[in-house]
Amino acid sequence: MNRLDHLRGLLACLNGEMPESSDWTGIIQIANHALCTPMVASRLQQAGVFSALPDDLQRFLREIQSRNAERNRRLLEQLDEAAAHLNAIGVQPALLKGTAWLASVDAAQRPDRLITDLDLMVPARDFGRAVEQLTCAGYRLDTQLVRPGIPVVLLRPEDAGTVDLHGEYGGATTLRFCHDDVAADGSLRHLGRGGVILPSPVASMAILLLHDQLKGRDYLRGRIDLRHLLDMQALAAGFGDAEWERLERLFATGYARAAARTQLLTAYRLLKMEVPGSVVRDRRARLQYWRRLMQIRWPRIALPLTMLSLLDPQYLAARRSWKRAEAGLPSGGDRKARAWLPRRASVARLLSWKEVGKI
């Protein structure tokens, strides 16, 4: 069997169905890599088919659930403490991605999702004070402190995870969220000792799309973060026409919108997530979706397809716009064409395939 068959087996489990294949080693291997193993156990339990699994697999999945429940309990306590320290200097952190899920989900669902770190956003004006406050609480910087626009990682050896502290998220030439943007239509949540801001479902969806497709360059690389697709599936369950229209407007026509639609179509195809008809009909999104499946089936074609994606006219137009904005040039600026090409370091990141969570 190939990786695409294993993925199909994993998707059946995530849809609450027993897979056609009995190659559980391959299915669990890709679930582990995609950081979705606890969710496999949860979905099969909810569907009432967990007892049909081999006994050793049942024991393994229960052990993973138990360990993840304990880790997430510790992460939630750590988040509450960090929020309380930030509240003490008048800052209510906004929570991003899996951290927002952790703070809002029912306790019974807490074992379901693996979380790698805690993502907190504070106002840029308070960024330095927030770093100093957390440092006084025993954290140390694991990355260099440059400026509020560049996140820092803080850690303590005794904690379950690191804290990624952001002063903003995204970029001015793609899509950027500041603390005030998230707080404007977010909601306040009291954890126990500390108060935090949860983004609205539309903002949460946009941040996930921004994180994977644009910041992580999954659109260019043809990669899939299945764990985030599951997050999107949960968020989209409460979407109506107004929410989809708001989300669409956040991504500019061209490269950014094509990237967002590709991810939404992927969730529609793999997880049966409801999406607008404009997404299903989008030819570029459909082409990119089939490219993703081809790369899973034949991994060796990923490199040439990624190199080819750097010549995408939409991507090149977006890079020209970014570079003009950085240089303060008008839209008709005539800098040399080679200035729009990606830097060597950016290309190296694009061609990095050993990334946990991406398939």
C-alpha positions in Angstrom: 0.0 0.0 0.0 1.1 3.6 -0.6 0.9 6.7 1.6 -2.3 7.9 -0.2 -4.0 4.6 0.8 -2.9 5.1 4.4 -4.2 8.6 4.3 -7.6 7.4 3.1 -7.7 4.9 5.9 -6.9 7.7 8.4 -9.6 9.9 6.9 -12.1 7.1 7.3 -11.2 6.9 11.0 -11.6 10.6 11.4 -15.0 10.4 9.8 -16.0 7.8 12.4 -15.7 4.8 10.0 -13.7 1.7 10.0 -11.1 1.8 7.1 -11.3 -0.7 4.3 -7.6 -1.5 4.8 -6.4 -3.5 7.8 -2.9 -2.0 7.5 -3.1 -0.3 10.9 0.7 0.2 11.1 0.6 2.4 8.0 -2.5 4.3 9.1 -1.2 5.0 12.6 2.2 6.0 11.2 0.6 8.7 9.1 -1.7 9.7 12.0 1.3 10.1 14.3 3.2 12.2 11.8 0.1 14.4 11.3 -0.4 14.7 15.1 -3.9 13.3 14.8 -3.6 10.1 16.8 -5.7 11.2 19.8 -8.5 12.4 17.4 -8.6 9.0 15.7 -9.4 7.4 19.1 -12.0 10.0 19.9 -13.8 9.9 16.5 -14.0 6.1 16.6 -15.2 6.1 20.1 -17.9 8.6 19.3 -19.0 6.5 16.3 -19.3 3.4 18.6 -16.8 1.3 16.5 -13.7 1.6 18.8 -14.3 -1.9 20.2 -13.9 -3.4 16.7 -10.2 -2.4 16.7 -7.5 -5.0 17.4 -6.9 -5.2 21.2 -3.3 -3.9 21.0 -4.4 -0.9 19.0 -7.1 -0.1 21.5 -4.6 -0.1 24.3 -2.2 2.1 22.3 -4.9 4.6 21.5 -6.1 4.8 25.1 -2.6 5.3 26.3 -2.1 8.2 23.8 -5.4 9.7 24.9 -4.5 9.5 28.6 -1.0 11.0 28.1 -2.3 13.8 25.9 -5.1 14.6 28.4 -2.5 15.0 31.2 -0.2 17.1 28.9 -3.1 19.4 27.9 -4.1 19.7 31.6 -0.6 20.9 32.4 -0.6 23.2 29.4 -3.9 24.8 30.5 -2.5 25.4 34.0 0.6 26.9 32.4 -1.6 29.1 30.2 -3.7 30.3 33.2 -0.5 31.2 35.1 1.0 33.1 32.1 -2.3 35.0 31.6 -2.4 35.9 35.3 1.2 37.3 35.1 0.3 39.4 32.0 -3.0 40.6 33.6 -0.9 41.9 36.4 0.6 44.5 34.1 -2.7 45.3 32.4 -2.4 43.0 29.4 -5.1 40.4 28.4 -3.4 38.1 25.9 -5.3 37.0 22.8 -5.0 33.2 22.1 -4.1 31.8 18.7 -4.7 28.5 17.0 -4.6 25.4 19.2 -4.2 27.6 22.3 -7.6 29.2 21.7 -9.1 25.7 21.3 -7.5 24.6 24.6 -9.0 27.5 26.5 -12.5 27.1 25.1 -13.1 23.3 24.7 -15.0 21.2 27.2 -12.9 19.1 29.6 -14.2 15.9 28.0 -12.7 16.9 24.6 -9.4 18.0 26.0 -7.6 14.7 25.2 -8.5 15.0 21.5 -6.0 17.4 20.1 -2.2 17.5 20.3 -0.8 21.0 21.0 2.8 21.8 20.4 3.1 25.1 22.2 1.1 28.1 23.6 0.6 30.9 21.1 -0.2 34.3 22.8 -0.6 37.7 21.3 -0.1 40.9 23.2 -0.4 44.6 22.0 2.8 45.6 20.2 3.2 48.6 22.6 3.3 46.1 25.5 5.5 43.5 23.9 8.7 44.3 25.8 6.9 44.6 29.1 5.2 41.2 28.5 8.6 39.5 27.8 10.0 41.1 30.9 7.0 40.0 33.0 7.3 36.4 31.8 11.0 36.4 32.4 10.4 37.4 36.0 8.1 34.4 36.3 11.0 32.1 35.5 10.8 31.9 31.7 14.0 32.4 29.6 14.2 33.5 26.0 14.9 30.7 23.6 15.0 33.0 20.5 16.4 36.4 20.0 14.3 39.5 21.0 14.2 41.6 17.9 11.0 43.7 17.7 7.3 43.1 18.3 6.6 42.0 14.8 8.9 39.0 15.3 7.6 36.4 17.8 9.8 35.1 20.6 9.8 31.7 22.2 10.0 31.5 26.0 10.5 28.3 28.0 10.9 26.9 31.4 12.3 23.3 31.8 9.5 22.3 34.1 6.7 23.2 31.7 4.8 21.0 29.2 5.5 23.4 26.3 7.0 26.7 25.3 5.2 30.0 25.0 5.3 31.7 21.6 4.7 35.4 22.2 3.5 37.5 19.3 3.0 41.3 18.9 1.2 40.8 15.6 0.5 37.9 13.3 1.0 37.8 9.5 2.3 40.6 7.3 1.1 43.9 6.0 1.3 42.7 2.3 -0.7 39.4 2.9 -3.0 39.5 6.0 -2.0 40.9 9.3 -3.7 40.6 12.7 -2.9 42.9 15.6 -4.1 42.4 19.1 -6.7 45.1 18.7 -8.1 43.3 15.6 -8.6 40.1 17.5 -10.0 41.8 20.5 -12.5 43.9 18.5 -14.8 40.9 17.8 -13.3 38.4 20.2 -14.6 37.3 23.6 -13.2 37.4 27.1 -12.6 34.1 28.9 -11.6 33.7 32.5 -9.5 30.6 33.0 -9.2 30.7 36.8 -6.5 33.1 37.7 -6.1 34.8 34.4 -8.3 36.4 31.7 -7.7 35.9 28.0 -9.2 36.9 24.7 -10.6 34.2 22.3 -10.7 35.2 18.6 -14.0 35.0 16.8 -14.6 31.9 14.7 -13.9 33.9 11.5 -10.7 35.3 12.9 -9.6 31.8 14.1 -10.3 30.4 10.6 -8.4 33.2 8.9 -5.4 32.8 11.3 -5.2 29.1 10.5 -5.3 29.7 6.8 -2.7 32.5 7.1 -0.5 30.3 9.3 -0.4 27.3 7.0 -0.9 28.6 3.5 1.0 31.9 3.6 3.4 32.0 6.6 4.2 28.2 6.3 4.1 28.3 2.5 2.0 25.1 2.3 0.3 26.5 -0.8 3.6 26.7 -2.6 4.8 23.4 -1.3 1.6 21.4 -1.7 1.6 20.3 1.9 -1.4 19.5 4.2 -1.7 20.1 7.9 -4.5 17.7 8.7 -4.6 18.7 12.4 -5.5 22.3 11.3 -8.0 21.0 8.8 -9.8 19.3 11.7 -9.8 22.7 13.6 -11.3 24.3 10.5 -14.0 21.7 10.3 -15.1 22.5 13.9 -15.1 26.2 13.3 -17.0 26.0 10.0 -19.8 24.0 11.7 -21.2 27.4 12.9 -20.7 29.4 9.7 -23.4 30.9 7.6 -23.3 33.1 4.5 -22.2 36.2 6.4 -19.2 34.4 8.0 -18.0 33.0 4.7 -18.3 36.4 3.1 -16.3 38.0 5.8 -13.6 35.3 5.5 -13.4 35.7 1.8 -12.9 39.5 2.0 -10.0 39.1 4.4 -7.9 37.5 1.6 -7.0 39.7 -1.3 -7.8 38.6 -4.8 -4.9 36.7 -6.4 -2.3 34.7 -4.6 -3.7 35.0 -1.0 -7.3 34.2 -2.0 -6.2 31.2 -4.1 -4.1 29.9 -1.2 -7.1 30.2 1.2 -9.5 28.6 -1.3 -7.1 25.7 -1.8 -7.1 24.9 1.9 -10.9 25.2 2.2 -11.3 22.9 -0.8 -8.9 20.4 0.8 -11.0 20.4 4.0 -14.2 19.9 1.8 -12.7 17.0 -0.1 -11.0 15.2 2.8 -13.3 15.9 5.8 -16.6 16.7 4.0 -16.5 20.3 5.5 -19.2 22.5 4.1 -17.8 25.4 2.0 -19.3 27.9 -0.4 -19.9 26.9 -4.0 -17.3 29.4 -5.2 -14.6 27.4 -3.5 -15.8 24.1 -5.0 -15.9 25.6 -8.5 -12.5 27.3 -8.2 -10.3 25.8 -10.9 -7.0 26.8 -9.4 -8.0 25.4 -6.0 -9.0 22.1 -7.6 -5.7 21.9 -9.5 -3.8 22.6 -6.3 -5.8 20.0 -4.4 -5.0 17.3 -7.0 -1.3 18.3 -6.9 -1.4 17.7 -3.1 -2.8 14.2 -3.6 -0.2 13.4 -6.3 2.6 14.5 -4.0 1.3 12.2 -1.2 1.1 9.3 -3.7 4.5 10.0 -5.4 6.7 12.1 -2.9 9.5 12.5 -5.4 7.5 14.8 -7.6 7.2 17.3 -4.7 10.5 19.0 -5.4 10.0 19.8 -9.1 6.4 20.9 -8.5 7.5 23.2 -5.7 10.2 24.7 -7.9 7.6 25.2 -10.6 5.2 26.9 -8.2 7.8 29.6 -7.7 7.0 30.6 -11.3 3.3 31.0 -10.7 2.3 34.4 -12.1 0.1 35.0 -9.1 2.9 34.3 -6.7 5.4 36.5 -8.7 2.9 39.3 -8.8 2.4 39.1 -5.1 6.2 39.1 -4.5 6.5 42.2 -6.7 3.9 43.9 -4.6 5.6 42.8 -1.3 9.0 44.1 -2.5 7.6 47.4 -3.6 5.8 47.9 -0.3 9.1 47.1 1.6 11.1 49.5 -0.5 8.4 52.2 -0.5 8.1 52.1 -4.3 4.9 53.0 -6.2 3.0 50.2 -7.9 4.8 50.9 -11.2 8.3 50.7 -9.7 10.9 49.4 -12.1 13.4 47.5 -9.9 15.2 44.7 -11.7 13.1 41.6 -12.1 15.6 39.4 -10.2 14.7 41.5 -7.1 11.3 39.8 -7.0 12.8 36.3 -6.8 12.8 34.5 -3.4 16.0 34.7 -1.2 18.1 31.6 -1.0 17.1 31.1 2.7 13.4 31.2 1.6 13.9 28.6 -1.1 15.7 26.4 1.5 12.7 26.6 3.8 10.4 25.8 0.9 12.3 22.6 0.1 12.4 21.4 3.7 10.2 18.3 3.9 11.0 16.9 7.3 8.4 18.8 9.2 6.2 17.1 11.8 2.5 17.7 11.2 2.7 18.1 7.5 1.8 15.5 4.9 
